Amino acid sequence: MLSFLARRSLHSLIVLFVMSFIIYVLIGLMPGDPVDLMISADPDITSEDAIRLRAIYGLDQPLWSRYLHWLGAALTRDFGYSRLYAQPVWDAIIPALGNTLGLLISSLTLALVIALPAGIFAATRPYSLSDYGINLAAFAGLSIPPFWLGILLILLFAVTLGWLPAGGTADAGGATALWERLQYLILPIASLTIAGVGGHTRYMRASMIETLRQDYIRTARAKGLSESRVVLGHALRNAMIPVVTVIALDLGVLFSGALITETVFAYPGMGKLIFDAIMGNDYNLALVGLLLATALTLIGNLLADIAYASLDPRISYAELDR
């Protein structure tokens, strides 16, 4: 396992290196630069000032030269300075990253708690009325765009009913700080949960139905085992193998979905941070934020492979690394 982890870590570093170059080039090709924004904000800046500022920030250098300079600094754990937040990139990212991880873990956990039992229940009663109802709800969740769902939740619970805040975070301290923070999290978590439940339910149902058709399940039933023991003791372990892939890859999907959700709810997480950095031409902040999204997807793939070998003894780490 250690050799497998070492090889996958090396592969991940190569992917991150390639992605850092691609992202840097794409951001560098965007129209405008920080100096252009300074000029638009301060009309007193002369052309000589603009030339001097571009030389100071290295914006007068070719794109490949700027990337190599950034890469050399990044290898020494210096990821640059955020122009929007006037502080080092990591100091701006760490609070937002903590907010996003809390949002993602909460919504993913809640989605799985709902989706996995619903998928199993539907698979054990295929083509029944309850199965059709669960499928209908799953398709409805899959069909609603996240941004539109977020707006609907704001209109219903914040504007019409006035039960919950429309967006942002709690600033108050004291004994009520935790409850106030939870109030601001309810709508974003609900939005991401509803968007994720449908897909996980469908995958769980399809995988469980396929597993229940296997010969060893018929053998277990012929031995007189109860249906609950057949489903939970024999079928669930194998049915979870393809579902684990979806769950692991959903880390990256949720991170991308959080960008839209956090923007809609003005939630100060990584999604909103990356959006603001791209719109504000904050190169260093946008680059590191997007690389974190890439790293999260790679970690999800690694966790999926480890779960494969844990769930199915026939799968070896050597086979996973091919």
Buried (B, 14 or more C-beta within 10 A) or exposed (E): EEEBBEBBEEBBEEBBEEBBBEBBEEBBEEEEBBBBBBBEEEEEBEEEBBEBBBEEBEBBBEBEEBBEEBEEEBEEEBBBBBBBBEEBBBEBBEEBBEBBBBBBEBBBEBBBEBBBEBBBBBBBEEEEEEBEEBBEBBEEBBEBEBBEBBBEBBEEBBEEEEEBBBBEBBEEEEEEEEEBBEBBBBBBBBBBBBBBBBBBBBBBBBBBBBBBEBEEBEEBBEEEBEEEEBBEEBBBEBBBBBBBBBBBBBBBBBBBBBBBBBBBBBBBBBBBBBBBBBEBBBBBBBBBBBBBBBBBBBBBBBBBBBBBBEBEEEBEBEEBEE
